[in-house]
Amino acid sequence: MATSAAKIKVNILNHWGRAIGGGFLAFLVFNLLVIHVTPRFLNEPLDIALAMTVLDLDLTAADVVRFLVGCVVFPLVYLALFLPFVPLAAALRGLVFGGVLWLGVGLAITPLAGVGWFYGGVKTALVALLTHLIYGVILGLMVGQPVLSQSVAGQGAFKGPIKS
């Protein structure tokens, strides 16, 4: 039986491609929602890249950073922290991950951007919650359930899920 650290490593190795692909799809859907749907609820678009100029980046660099974070960093964080440690179905695990992202952005990023705690208002916070939950669910469904092999050394053969 593999140790916890070995299980995490195996999870990342078994799922990283699906996580990056899922992150890309989730990022695409998230941005389509932000650009085309949220203005109907808020009467103004959410300009996330403009909020990232807090990092003293121009808008193009902010968009590149957003792309890398949404497509690579968040999916890898999901693999390392949520896939092996949150024992839920894939969609629910992704939903929890999206909620944690929303909470983190509301507590850390929006105040730095000058918007205020939790997106500066209830209506904006709820719309942002919806978009982050959708991002998380898509990522969770694309990654799927964890598959842990019996062998840490990775002898090349897929052993299937570990039964507890």
N, C-alpha and C positions, 0 to 999 in steps of 0.2 A: 504494500500500500504506500502511495506517495505521501510525502509530508505536505503541509499546507502551502509552504513556499513553492514546492515543486508543482502542486496542483495549479497555482496561479500561473506559473511559467507555462505549463502545458495548455491552460486555457488561452493565454495570449497567443501562443504558437498555433493552436488549432482554430482560432477565431479571428485573427487580426485582419485577414483579407475581407471577411464579411463585415467586420466592424468598420473598416475604412469605407467600403462600399455603402454600408448602411449610414455612416456618417455623412457621406456625400449626398445620398438620397434625402436624408432627414434635413440636411442643410439647405438643399434645393427647395424642398417643400416649405421649410421654415421661412425662407426668403420670399417665396411666392406668396405665402400668407401675409408676411409683413408688408410687402409692396402692394398687393391687390385686395386683401381682405380687411386688414386692420384699419385702413383709412375710412372704411364704411362705418366702423364702430366708433372711431375716435374723431372723425371729421378732419383728420390730418394724418399724414404718413409718419411712421416711426422711422427715424433716421438713425439706425444703429451705428453706422460707420461714423457719422458726425459725433455721436457720443463717445466713440473711441478716440477722437482727437485729443482726449484728455492725456493720452500717452504721448502727446506731441508728435503725432504722425499726420501726414497729409491724408486726404481721403482715400487715395489709391492704396497707400500702405496700410491704412486701417482696414480696407476691404480685404487685402491679402492676409492680414493677421486674422480677421474674422473667418476667412475661408479655411486657413490652416487650423485654427482652434476648433471650428465646427466640424471639419472633415477628418482631422487627425487627432488632435489633443483630446477632445471630449470622448471620442470613441475608445481611445487607449485608456483613459481614466475609467471609463465604463468597464472595460475588460479587466483592469487591474483591481478595481475596488467593488464593483457591483456584481459582475458575473460569478465570481467564486464565493462571495460572502452574503449575497441577498437571495435567500431561498424562495423565490417567487417564480411564477410563470413568466415567460419572456416579455409579454406585453406589460404585465404589472411591474416587472423589474424596470423596464424602460420608463414607465409612468412615474415611478419613484425617482428615477434618475433625472427625468425632466423637471420634476418638482424641486429636487435639490439644486439643479442648475438655476431655476427661477429664483429660488431663495438666495443663492449665492450672488446672483446678479443684482437682486433687489437690495441686498445688504452691503455689497462691496462696490459694484461697478456704477450703478446709477447715482449714488451720492458723490462719487468721484467725478462723474460727468456733469455734475451741477443740476441734475434733474430732481434729486431728493430721494429719500428712502422709498423703496418699493415703487419706483417708476414715476413718482410725483403725484400719484392719484389712484383712487380705487379702480376707476374704469380702465385706465392704462395698465394697471397691475393685473387685472383680470384677463385682459386681452393678451398680455405678455405671458401669463400663466398658461393660457390655452395654447399658445404657440410653442412654449417650452414643453408642455406635456405631449403635444403631437410629435415634436422632435424626438423626445424620449421613447415614445411608443414605436415609432418607425425604427429607431436604432435598435431597440430591444427585439423587435420582430425580425429584423435583418440578421442580428447576431444569433438569435435563437437560444436554446438551452445549452448549458455547459456540458462539454464532453471531456471527461477526464480519463486519460489512459492509465492502465495499471503500472506501466513502466515509465520511470522518470528519465531513464537513459534514452528513451525514444528509439526503440529498436526498429523503427520504420513501419511497424504494423499497427493499424488502428485496432484498439482493443474494445471500444464501445464504452458506454457510460458505466461508471462505478456504481454498484448497488450498495446502499447502506443498510 
